Amino acid sequence: MSDALNRLRWRCQRGMLELDHILRGFLDTAYPDAAPATQRAFEALLAMADADMLDLIMGRTEARSAEMADLLILLRRHE
C-alpha cells in the first residue's frame, strides 16, 4: 500500500466505530479507482469533525457540492 493510502487509512480512524467501518470500507474498495474529484471530496470529508461527517453520511445535512453529494452516495453503498 502506498504512503498516501496509509495516511488516509490513519485519517479514517475516528472516534466513532461506525465511521471507521464506513470510511475504511470505502477506502479499501472504491477509493483507489475513484475519480480525482471523488478522491478530493473524500479527503475533504476526512477533515471534518466526526459529528458533522456523520450527519452528512446519514443524510441529516446536505452536501454543499456536487462532488460531496456523489461521494455520499458511494459511501452509503459501503455501509
MOVENCOR-V781716 format. One record per helix or strand. SS is the DSSP state (helix for helix, strand for strand). FROM is the first residue (numbers start at 1). LEN is the number of residues. If there is no record, write none. Layout:
SS:FROM:LEN / SS:FROM:LEN
This chain:
helix:3:9 / helix:17:13 / helix:31:3 / helix:36:11 / helix:50:8 / helix:66:12
